[in-house]
Amino acid sequence: MSLTLSELARQVGGDIVRGEPSFLVEGIAALDEAGPSELSFLGNERYRQQFLETRAGAVIVPPGVTAGPEATALIAVENPSFAFGVAVKHFTAAHARVFKPGIDPRAIIDESVGLDPEKVRIHAGAVVMAGAVIGDGTEIGPNVVIGERVVIGRDCHLHALVSIRERCLLGDRVIVQPGAVIGSDGFGYETVEGRHVKMDQIGIVVLEDDVEIGANTAIDRARFGRTVIGAGSKIDNLVQIAHNVRIGGHNLIVSQSGVAGSSKTGKYVVLAAQAGVAGHVKIGDQATFAARSGATADMEGGKTYGGYPAQPHMDEQRQKAALRKLPDLIKRVGRLEG
């Protein structure tokens, strides 16, 4: 599994900045743990000191980095983190997940389910209800529950304890991490004569191709129609997506964020940790929201926002700077009045 430095550079699409092309790389590790025969990477300036002190035999660096520890070879690429990921796949190939078709006899599968038992894998304790369809190459983990008439595409992977409720649709290559719930009832009630009356939630959830859903995330079914997660979007752990939301393609939604009912995001939107979107809000393409920010109104695309309510990042930073001066200003006003 070892690679020479020149082989590694070709594999990650990089240029050798320093080091012998014949140098042998035998593994991977973090900057502060790597040894003389291992590869690491510098993907964030916060780790510059670790880079300067590393014992790694080789480090993948961004363009322009030409100096480092004396004994460390350097390979320059545009995206060190991605390049390191390519290298990781090579060095961990022997331990990678291998798809082995088969249905565990302890799984419970309705006789009406549409699947090819020679082309899917279903683990012990899984329950697949009537009318469901499972595409070739898909793996259903232990104790997963697939509801009636659910359709799951090809090459998907549902990890342990996932629940996919009735009639929801999953595209190809969808990954759902443990404990996630797809298609739970939307939080819909009307207050009538002092009591909260539950409104039927009769819609579905659609996860388009190449979507990934994090552990213990909940995506609610639509009250009617569809809640949609667009192709290529990646949703982190502990995220709440409410009913009738439409997440655009290739969004990144980070842990503990929430999107309230009937809101829509464009393509390549980023919600950092604990960001929130109020109900019935529209967000344009390529908008980015900083951690703990909150979108309470329609937001233009192509900008970075912060704070609550969310506003352009530089405006929010100026307000924070002004607030830090407020105690001194109050003292000065007090002295003037005195």
C-alpha positions as CSV (number, residue, x, y, z in Angstrom):
1,M,0.0,0.0,0.0
2,S,3.0,2.3,0.2
3,L,3.7,5.0,-2.5
4,T,6.7,6.8,-3.6
5,L,6.5,10.6,-3.4
6,S,6.3,10.9,-7.2
7,E,3.4,8.3,-7.3
8,L,1.6,10.2,-4.6
9,A,2.0,13.5,-6.3
10,R,0.5,12.0,-9.5
11,Q,-2.4,10.5,-7.6
12,V,-3.4,13.7,-5.9
13,G,-2.6,16.0,-8.9
14,G,0.1,17.9,-7.1
15,D,3.7,19.1,-7.6
16,I,6.7,18.1,-5.5
17,V,8.0,21.3,-3.9
18,R,10.7,19.5,-1.8
19,G,11.8,16.0,-1.3
20,E,13.2,13.0,-3.3
21,P,10.7,11.5,-5.8
22,S,11.7,8.0,-4.6
23,F,10.9,8.7,-1.0
24,L,8.5,6.0,0.3
25,V,5.2,7.1,2.1
26,E,3.7,4.2,4.1
27,G,0.7,5.7,5.9
28,I,-1.3,8.8,6.9
29,A,-1.7,10.7,10.2
30,A,-2.5,14.1,11.6
31,L,0.3,16.8,11.7
32,D,0.9,16.4,15.4
33,E,1.0,12.6,15.3
34,A,2.6,11.7,11.9
35,G,5.9,9.9,11.9
36,P,8.8,10.0,9.4
37,S,7.2,7.6,6.9
38,E,3.7,9.1,7.1
39,L,1.8,11.7,5.1
40,S,-0.2,14.6,6.5
41,F,-1.6,17.9,5.2
42,L,-1.9,21.6,6.0
43,G,-5.4,22.6,5.1
44,N,-6.0,25.5,7.6
45,E,-3.7,28.3,8.7
46,R,-4.7,27.6,12.3
47,Y,-2.5,24.5,12.1
48,R,0.6,26.4,10.9
49,Q,2.5,25.8,14.1
50,Q,1.7,22.1,14.1
51,F,3.0,22.1,10.5
52,L,6.3,23.8,11.5
53,E,6.8,21.2,14.3
54,T,5.6,18.1,12.5
55,R,7.7,14.9,12.2
56,A,5.7,13.8,9.1
57,G,7.7,12.4,6.2
58,A,5.6,14.3,3.7
59,V,2.9,17.0,3.9
60,I,0.4,18.2,1.3
61,V,0.4,22.0,1.3
62,P,-1.3,24.8,-0.5
63,P,0.5,26.6,-3.3
64,G,3.1,29.1,-2.2
65,V,4.3,27.0,0.8
66,T,7.9,26.2,0.1
67,A,9.4,26.0,3.6
68,G,8.8,23.7,6.5
69,P,10.5,21.2,8.8
70,E,13.9,20.3,7.3
71,A,13.2,16.5,6.9
72,T,9.7,16.9,5.5
73,A,8.8,16.5,1.8
74,L,6.2,18.9,0.4
75,I,3.6,18.4,-2.3
76,A,1.6,21.5,-3.4
77,V,-2.0,21.3,-4.5
78,E,-4.9,23.8,-4.8
79,N,-7.0,21.9,-2.2
80,P,-4.9,20.1,0.4
81,S,-7.9,18.7,2.3
82,F,-9.4,17.1,-0.8
83,A,-6.0,15.8,-2.0
84,F,-5.4,14.2,1.4
85,G,-8.8,12.6,1.2
86,V,-7.7,11.0,-2.1
87,A,-4.6,9.7,-0.4
88,V,-6.6,8.4,2.5
89,K,-8.7,6.2,0.2
90,H,-5.5,4.6,-1.1
91,F,-4.0,3.8,2.3
92,T,-7.3,2.6,3.8
93,A,-8.5,0.6,0.8
94,A,-7.8,-2.7,2.6
95,H,-10.3,-1.7,5.4
96,A,-12.9,0.0,3.2
97,R,-16.5,-1.2,3.3
98,V,-17.1,-4.1,0.9
99,F,-20.7,-4.6,-0.4
100,K,-21.7,-8.2,0.0
101,P,-25.2,-9.0,-1.2
102,G,-27.5,-11.0,1.0
103,I,-30.5,-10.9,3.2
104,D,-30.1,-11.9,6.9
105,P,-32.8,-14.4,7.9
106,R,-33.6,-12.3,10.9
107,A,-34.8,-9.4,8.8
108,I,-38.5,-9.0,8.2
109,I,-39.5,-8.3,4.6
110,D,-43.0,-8.2,3.3
111,E,-43.5,-10.6,0.4
112,S,-44.7,-7.7,-1.8
113,V,-41.4,-5.8,-1.5
114,G,-39.6,-5.2,-4.9
115,L,-35.9,-6.1,-4.7
116,D,-33.4,-8.5,-6.1
117,P,-32.0,-10.6,-3.2
118,E,-28.8,-11.2,-5.2
119,K,-28.1,-7.5,-5.5
120,V,-29.1,-5.9,-2.1
121,R,-27.8,-6.4,1.4
122,I,-30.3,-6.3,4.4
123,H,-29.0,-6.8,7.9
124,A,-30.6,-8.4,11.0
125,G,-33.6,-6.7,12.5
126,A,-34.4,-4.6,9.5
127,V,-38.1,-4.3,8.7
128,V,-39.3,-3.6,5.1
129,M,-43.0,-3.0,4.8
130,A,-45.5,-3.8,2.0
131,G,-45.0,-2.2,-1.4
132,A,-41.5,-0.9,-0.8
133,V,-38.9,-1.0,-3.6
134,I,-35.1,-1.2,-3.0
135,G,-32.6,-0.6,-5.8
136,D,-29.6,-2.8,-6.7
137,G,-26.5,-2.2,-4.6
138,T,-28.3,-0.7,-1.7
139,E,-27.5,-1.7,1.9
140,I,-30.0,-1.6,4.7
141,G,-28.4,-1.7,8.2
142,P,-29.5,-3.4,11.4
143,N,-32.9,-2.4,12.8
144,V,-33.7,-0.1,10.0
145,V,-37.5,0.4,9.3
146,I,-38.6,1.0,5.8
147,G,-42.3,2.1,5.6
148,E,-45.0,1.1,3.1
149,R,-44.4,2.0,-0.5
150,V,-41.1,3.7,0.1
151,V,-38.8,3.7,-2.9
152,I,-35.1,3.6,-2.5
153,G,-32.7,4.0,-5.4
154,R,-29.5,2.3,-6.3
155,D,-26.3,2.1,-4.3
156,C,-27.8,3.7,-1.2
157,H,-26.6,3.0,2.4
158,L,-28.9,3.3,5.3
159,H,-27.1,2.8,8.6
160,A,-28.5,1.2,11.8
161,L,-31.7,2.4,13.3
162,V,-32.7,4.7,10.4
163,S,-36.5,5.1,9.9
164,I,-37.9,5.9,6.4
165,R,-41.6,6.5,6.7
166,E,-44.3,5.5,4.3
167,R,-44.2,6.7,0.6
168,C,-40.9,8.6,0.9
169,L,-38.6,8.6,-2.1
170,L,-34.8,8.2,-2.0
171,G,-32.7,8.7,-5.2
172,D,-29.4,7.0,-6.0
173,R,-26.3,6.9,-3.8
174,V,-28.1,8.4,-0.8
175,I,-26.4,7.9,2.6
176,V,-28.4,8.1,5.8
177,Q,-26.4,7.9,9.1
178,P,-27.7,6.1,12.2
179,G,-30.8,7.2,14.0
180,A,-32.0,9.6,11.3
181,V,-35.8,9.8,10.7
182,I,-37.0,10.6,7.2
183,G,-40.7,11.4,6.9
184,S,-41.8,12.0,10.4
185,D,-45.0,14.1,10.8
186,G,-44.6,17.8,10.3
187,F,-45.3,20.0,13.3
188,G,-48.7,21.2,12.2
189,Y,-51.5,22.2,14.6
190,E,-54.4,24.6,14.6
191,T,-55.7,26.1,17.9
192,V,-59.5,25.6,18.0
193,E,-61.5,26.5,21.1
194,G,-58.4,26.5,23.2
195,R,-57.0,23.2,22.1
196,H,-54.2,22.4,19.7
197,V,-55.7,20.2,17.0
198,K,-53.3,18.1,14.9
199,M,-53.5,18.7,11.1
200,D,-52.9,15.6,9.0
201,Q,-49.5,15.4,7.3
202,I,-50.2,13.6,4.1
203,G,-47.2,14.6,2.0
204,I,-43.8,12.9,1.6
205,V,-40.0,13.5,1.7
206,V,-37.8,13.3,-1.4
207,L,-34.1,12.9,-1.0
208,E,-32.6,13.4,-4.5
209,D,-29.4,11.7,-5.8
210,D,-26.2,11.9,-3.8
211,V,-27.8,13.4,-0.7
212,E,-26.2,12.6,2.7
213,I,-28.1,12.8,6.0
214,G,-26.3,12.9,9.4
215,A,-27.0,11.0,12.5
216,N,-30.2,11.8,14.5
217,T,-31.4,14.3,11.9
218,A,-35.1,14.6,11.3
219,I,-36.7,15.6,8.0
220,D,-40.5,16.1,8.3
221,R,-42.9,15.0,5.6
222,A,-44.9,17.7,3.9
223,R,-48.4,18.6,5.1
224,F,-49.3,18.0,1.5
225,G,-46.9,17.7,-1.5
226,R,-43.2,17.2,-0.9
227,T,-40.4,18.2,1.4
228,V,-37.3,18.0,-0.9
229,I,-33.6,17.8,-0.3
230,G,-31.9,18.7,-3.5
231,A,-29.3,16.6,-5.3
232,G,-25.8,16.6,-3.7
233,S,-26.8,18.3,-0.5
234,K,-25.1,17.3,2.7
235,I,-26.8,17.6,6.0
236,D,-25.0,17.1,9.3
237,N,-26.0,15.4,12.5
238,L,-28.8,16.8,14.7
239,V,-30.4,19.0,12.0
240,Q,-34.2,19.7,11.8
241,I,-35.8,20.2,8.4
242,A,-39.5,21.0,8.7
243,H,-42.5,20.2,6.5
244,N,-42.7,21.5,2.9
245,V,-39.1,22.8,3.0
246,R,-37.2,22.7,-0.3
247,I,-33.5,22.6,0.1
248,G,-31.7,23.4,-3.2
249,G,-28.9,21.3,-4.7
250,H,-25.5,21.1,-3.1
251,N,-26.4,22.8,0.1
252,L,-24.3,22.3,3.3
253,I,-26.3,22.3,6.5
254,V,-24.2,22.0,9.6
255,S,-25.0,20.4,13.0
256,Q,-27.9,21.8,15.1
257,S,-29.2,24.0,12.4
258,G,-33.0,24.2,11.7
259,V,-35.1,25.2,8.7
260,A,-38.8,26.0,9.5
261,G,-41.8,25.1,7.4
262,S,-42.2,26.0,3.7
263,S,-38.8,27.8,3.4
264,K,-36.7,27.4,0.3
265,T,-33.0,27.6,-0.3
266,G,-31.2,28.0,-3.6
267,K,-28.2,26.1,-4.8
268,Y,-24.9,26.0,-2.8
269,V,-26.3,27.6,0.3
270,V,-24.3,27.1,3.5
271,L,-25.9,27.1,7.0
272,A,-23.1,26.9,9.6
273,A,-23.6,25.4,13.0
274,Q,-26.8,26.3,14.9
275,A,-28.0,28.6,12.1
276,G,-31.8,29.0,11.7
277,V,-34.2,29.8,9.0
278,A,-37.7,31.1,9.8
279,G,-40.8,29.8,8.1
280,H,-41.8,30.8,4.5
281,V,-38.3,32.4,3.9
282,K,-36.5,32.3,0.5
283,I,-32.7,32.2,0.3
284,G,-30.8,32.8,-2.9
285,D,-28.1,30.8,-4.5
286,Q,-24.7,30.7,-2.8
287,A,-25.7,32.5,0.3
288,T,-23.7,31.6,3.4
289,F,-24.9,32.0,7.0
290,A,-22.4,32.1,9.9
291,A,-22.8,30.0,13.0
292,R,-25.9,31.0,15.2
293,S,-27.2,33.4,12.6
294,G,-30.9,33.5,11.9
295,A,-32.7,34.3,8.6
296,T,-36.0,35.9,9.4
297,A,-36.8,37.3,5.9
298,D,-36.0,36.6,2.3
299,M,-32.2,36.8,1.8
300,E,-30.3,37.6,-1.4
301,G,-27.9,35.1,-2.8
302,G,-24.2,35.4,-3.2
303,K,-23.6,37.1,0.2
304,T,-22.3,36.1,3.6
305,Y,-24.6,36.8,6.6
306,G,-24.3,36.8,10.3
307,G,-26.1,37.6,13.5
308,Y,-29.8,37.6,14.5
309,P,-31.7,38.7,12.5
310,A,-29.2,37.8,9.8
311,Q,-27.6,40.7,8.0
312,P,-24.5,41.1,5.7
313,H,-21.5,39.9,7.6
314,M,-19.5,43.2,7.5
315,D,-22.5,45.2,8.8
316,E,-22.9,42.7,11.7
317,Q,-19.2,42.9,12.5
318,R,-19.3,46.7,12.6
319,Q,-22.3,46.5,15.0
320,K,-20.4,44.2,17.3
321,A,-17.4,46.5,17.3
322,A,-19.7,49.4,18.1
323,L,-21.3,47.5,21.0
324,R,-17.9,46.8,22.5
325,K,-17.4,50.5,22.8
326,L,-20.8,51.1,24.5
327,P,-19.7,50.8,28.1
328,D,-17.0,53.5,27.7
329,L,-19.5,55.7,25.9
330,I,-22.0,55.4,28.7
331,K,-19.3,56.4,31.2
332,R,-18.3,59.4,29.1
333,V,-21.9,60.5,28.8
334,G,-22.3,60.1,32.6
335,R,-19.3,62.3,33.2
336,L,-20.5,65.0,30.8
337,E,-24.0,65.0,32.5
338,G,-22.4,65.1,35.9
